[in-house]
Amino acid sequence: MNSEVAHPSVAQGEIKTSPEAIQKVNLLGMSRSEMEKFFEDMGEKKFRAGQVMKWIHQFFVTDFAEMTNISGKLREKLEKICEIKAPEVVHRNYSKDGTRKWVFRVGDGEGSLVETVLIPAEDKTGERKTLCISSQVGCALDCSFCSTGKQGFQRDLTPAEIIGQLWMANFSYMEEVPVAERERSVTNVVMMGMGEPLLNYDAVLSSMSIMLDDFAYGMSKRRVTLSTSGVVPKIDQLAKDIDVALAISLHAPNDELRNELVPINKKYPLEQLIAACQRYITKDGNESARKHVTIEYVMLDGVNDKPEHAQQLLKLLKNLPSKINLIPFNPFPHAPYGRSSRNRIIAFQKTLSDAGFVCTIRQTRGDDIDAACGQLVGQVADRTRRAAQWKKKIAEKNEILRSEG
Ligand code: SF4
């Protein structure tokens, strides 16, 4: 349920707004079942939910007056108690290579900002536009190579704030287009921006159901991917609740190294994580999005990119249908790692490809607008003392090295 605002009291066609219930209900983040219930509670037919969802998510209309297949009386009623409100865009930047980036304000605090990046690419099905969506403001998991982790955790995003990122990305292509000619542009979504999506489970699940809904974005389930650092119990829950593609931020082929790079590994070590991935895979024919898992592996110079790491990875994944995506690291200020050399990345890829894995190297895009993966926080203000502590730790380490050397 969209719990971001208290609903005004709605009973059998009559709107009762109590003095304290002044905040309007934001319809943007409501799934179809929630919106059907909302209309039924108003004494309206539930098919109205599908009509309104189409206006919002397919024609990008935020003014009820433009919803011409809905009676004037109902439009007036909706106007009084509802709104359709995407998060406020405080910064937008469109790269020469087609990459687009938005910074959204999602609260009053100085650091209440999240980022969304859209990356275009060509594939055999035509032009692809992949949107990387954030699920939390900051992140509590503190992966050592991730700039978001250095910001600490502020709060979960609501469904309206999550789906609002997709709405805005589509709308950015439609602003000048007449309502009747508007169509959706984003073809793929990855829940891979700021935050760990499985730690904001209900809001992410509800948002993904809107992405898949034919009355909203109608996206193919194979084109909606949730990326997790490995919250094992929630992977099992996800398998029961929805059919979307799964990606794992793996980044290390053994527990010792992964404990350091992705600390949640101490709670859910590799054996448990790989077993959860195997359970997630279905044998339900080609229709399922769950035929394989995508393994994300950031290439850190001299840390996880050696030939023995490639061999360990082969062993780890030998019984898991998977595709591997190698990500050249994008250093951020005070990052304790560097990017692996091109030759090192290609050699790593060759080892995996020769063993029969589909293994790709992610192209870095949008460098001119600071939109590459791992730089999502960009200029976002530091909301906790974690970044300061991190810088202090690096300075101390450098001091020790200087005095030893
Ligand atoms: S990599 Fe993902 S899970 Fe890890 S700190 Fe960054 S945002 Fe959080």
Boltz pocket constraint, residues with backbone or C-beta under 6 A from the ligand:
constraints:
  - pocket:
      binder: B
      contacts: [[A, 138], [A, 139], [A, 140], [A, 141], [A, 142], [A, 143], [A, 146], [A, 147], [A, 148], [A, 149], [A, 150], [A, 193], [A, 194], [A, 195], [A, 196], [A, 229], [A, 249]]
      max_distance: 6.0
